[in-house]
Amino acid sequence: MKTTKIRWGILSTGGIARRFAGSLRKSVTGVLTAVGSRSLPSAEAFAREFGPARAHGDYESLIMDPEIDAVYIAPPHPMHREWATRCAEAGKAILCEKPAGMNSAELREMLAAAQANGVFFMEAFMYRCHPQTKLLRETLRKDLIGPVRMIHATFSYPAANYDPRERRYARDLGGGSILDVGCYGVSMSRLIAGELSGRHFAEPLQVKGCARLEPQEKTDLTAAALLHFEDGLIAMVQSGVALKGENAVRIEGELGSITVGSPWAVRHGESFLRLTQYRSGEITTKIATDPHDDLYAHEIDEVGRALASGEKESPEMCWKDSLGNAAVLDAWLREAGVSYAD
Ligand SMILES: NC(=O)c1ccc[n+]([C@@H]2O[C@H](COP(=O)([O-])OP(=O)(O)OC[C@H]3O[C@@H](n4cnc5c(N)ncnc54)[C@H](OP(=O)(O)O)[C@@H]3O)[C@@H](O)[C@H]2O)c1
C-alpha cells in the first residue's frame, strides 16, 4: 500500500547512515524504504536492523528504485557530487551530507542538476534544523549583548584508532578537518553574522587560514580560520580530527556574551545557551534548550515539510547558503595549503 510518508533510500551503510536510519523511526514524515551499499550483505544486515526495507547491493539500484522519493547521500565527501547528480537525474529529492561537494565547482554542478531536474536539494547541516539553533537566532535578534565583535566556533574530535588511510585522514577520501568539521564553524559564523545584520546568513569579506598537515596524506589534522565580516565582526573558527576540542560557540558583544554549549550534536546534559549581560553588574541567564529531541529527526522532518509544500530548497540551508559556505571552505583550504587535486 502506498504510504503518504516520504519514502527514504539511504545511500551507504556507514556511521552516519546508521544514525540517520535510527532517527527516521522517530521522524513524523519519513520512513525507511530502501538502503544501498557497495556490498549486498551489508545492505541486507542494515535493512534487517533498521527496516523493513529493500536492500540493494549497489548505489545505482538504490537511486533507480521506483519505491523511493528521497535519497540520503552518506558516503565519503568525494562521492557526493556523482551520486547527488545521479539522484537528480533519477528525479529523487536529495539530502546530501556535508560538505555537499569537495569545492564550490562541484557544488555548482550538483545544484545545476537539481535545478535542471526540478528536484529538492539540501546539504545536511542537521544542527540548522534543531530548535536550539532557532532559539539562538531569536536570541541574537533581541540585541541583548550590544555590538557583537567576536565569534569563536570550534569543532574538533580526538583521533580514535588513528589510521591515515581512513576517510577522516586519507586525501583520496576527502580527509581533513576543514571539510569534515570546519564546515560547521564556518556555517555557524555566517549564520550569526547574518542574523546580526537582519539576514539569514552573511558572507565574510576576507578569509585567513592555516593548518597542521598529516605527514603522508597532507590533509589537515588541526586548522584555524579567521573570517572578517562587515562592520569589523571577526569569527575565529577551529577544526580538528586529531584533537579533542571544547566544541562550543561563543559570541562576544560589548555588553555581554552568548555561549552555545553543544552547538552541533545537541546533546542532553550538555546543551544550553548561556547569556551573560554586563550592563547592570554581571547577570548570567541560562536559557533551557530541549536536547531530548532527536537531532536528525528534525532534519528529516524539515525535508518532509519542504517536500509537502513543493519547495526545492529549505530556508534552513538554502542553495545560496551552501554555495557561500563552500566558497569560504575553498579559501580556507587554499590558505592552509591543502589540495585535493591529483
Ligand atoms: N551530519 C553529521 O552529523 C555527520 C556525521 C558524520 C559524518 N557525516 C558525513 O557523512 C559522510 C560519511 O561519513 P561517515 O562518518 O558515516 O563515514 P564512514 O563511517 O566511513 O562510512 C562511509 C560509508 O561510505 C561508503 N563508501 C563508499 N565508498 C567508500 C570508500 N571508498 N571508502 C570508504 N567508504 C566508502 C561505505 O558504505 P557501503 O560500504 O555501505 O557502501 C561506508 O560505510 C561524510 O561526508 C561526512 O562528512 C555527517
The ligand as a MOL file (V3000), in Angstrom:
LIG
                    3D

  0  0  0     0  0            999 V3000
M  V30 BEGIN CTAB
M  V30 COUNTS 48 52 0 0 0
M  V30 BEGIN ATOM
M  V30 1 N 25.8610 15.4000 9.6890 0
M  V30 2 C 26.5250 14.6710 10.5470 0
M  V30 3 O 26.2400 14.6550 11.7250 0
M  V30 4 C 27.6600 13.8100 10.0440 0
M  V30 5 C 28.3370 12.9790 10.9440 0
M  V30 6 C 29.3240 12.1250 10.4410 0
M  V30 7 C 29.6340 12.1500 9.0860 0
M  V30 8 N 28.9760 12.9930 8.2470 0 CHG=1
M  V30 9 C 29.2820 12.9980 6.7910 0
M  V30 10 O 28.7910 11.7720 6.2440 0
M  V30 11 C 29.6990 11.2320 5.2910 0
M  V30 12 C 30.0870 9.8150 5.7290 0
M  V30 13 O 30.7010 9.8590 6.9910 0
M  V30 14 P 30.7250 8.5700 7.9810 0
M  V30 15 O 31.3300 9.0630 9.2390 0
M  V30 16 O 29.4080 7.9200 8.0250 0 CHG=-1
M  V30 17 O 31.7780 7.6490 7.2120 0
M  V30 18 P 32.0000 6.0730 7.3720 0
M  V30 19 O 31.5130 5.6050 8.6770 0
M  V30 20 O 33.3960 5.8170 6.9620 0
M  V30 21 O 31.0110 5.4600 6.2720 0
M  V30 22 C 31.1140 5.8030 4.9300 0
M  V30 23 C 30.3870 4.7590 4.0770 0
M  V30 24 O 30.5100 5.1780 2.7260 0
M  V30 25 C 30.5530 4.0530 1.8880 0
M  V30 26 N 31.7200 4.1620 0.9680 0
M  V30 27 C 31.6450 4.2950 -0.3750 0
M  V30 28 N 32.8480 4.3520 -0.9220 0
M  V30 29 C 33.7430 4.2590 0.0820 0
M  V30 30 C 35.1560 4.2370 0.1330 0
M  V30 31 N 35.9110 4.3150 -0.9730 0
M  V30 32 N 35.7430 4.1200 1.3260 0
M  V30 33 C 35.0070 4.0590 2.4520 0
M  V30 34 N 33.6550 4.0620 2.4740 0
M  V30 35 C 33.0180 4.1480 1.2860 0
M  V30 36 C 30.6380 2.8160 2.7710 0
M  V30 37 O 29.3300 2.2560 2.8130 0
M  V30 38 P 28.9590 0.9820 1.9320 0
M  V30 39 O 30.0930 0.0120 2.1030 0
M  V30 40 O 27.6960 0.5310 2.5250 0
M  V30 41 O 28.8220 1.3970 0.5040 0
M  V30 42 C 30.9880 3.3660 4.1350 0
M  V30 43 O 30.4620 2.5990 5.1780 0
M  V30 44 C 30.8690 12.2200 5.2180 0
M  V30 45 O 30.7040 13.0520 4.0880 0
M  V30 46 C 30.7660 13.0420 6.4980 0
M  V30 47 O 31.1950 14.3820 6.3420 0
M  V30 48 C 27.9950 13.8060 8.7070 0
M  V30 END ATOM
M  V30 BEGIN BOND
M  V30 1 1 1 2
M  V30 2 2 2 3
M  V30 3 1 2 4
M  V30 4 1 4 5
M  V30 5 2 4 48
M  V30 6 2 5 6
M  V30 7 1 6 7
M  V30 8 2 7 8
M  V30 9 1 8 9
M  V30 10 1 8 48
M  V30 11 1 9 10
M  V30 12 1 9 46
M  V30 13 1 10 11
M  V30 14 1 11 12
M  V30 15 1 11 44
M  V30 16 1 12 13
M  V30 17 1 13 14
M  V30 18 2 14 15
M  V30 19 1 14 16
M  V30 20 1 14 17
M  V30 21 1 17 18
M  V30 22 2 18 19
M  V30 23 1 18 20
M  V30 24 1 18 21
M  V30 25 1 21 22
M  V30 26 1 22 23
M  V30 27 1 23 24
M  V30 28 1 23 42
M  V30 29 1 24 25
M  V30 30 1 25 26
M  V30 31 1 25 36
M  V30 32 1 26 27
M  V30 33 1 26 35
M  V30 34 2 27 28
M  V30 35 1 28 29
M  V30 36 1 29 30
M  V30 37 2 29 35
M  V30 38 1 30 31
M  V30 39 2 30 32
M  V30 40 1 32 33
M  V30 41 2 33 34
M  V30 42 1 34 35
M  V30 43 1 36 37
M  V30 44 1 36 42
M  V30 45 1 37 38
M  V30 46 2 38 39
M  V30 47 1 38 40
M  V30 48 1 38 41
M  V30 49 1 42 43
M  V30 50 1 44 45
M  V30 51 1 44 46
M  V30 52 1 46 47
M  V30 END BOND
M  V30 END CTAB
M  END
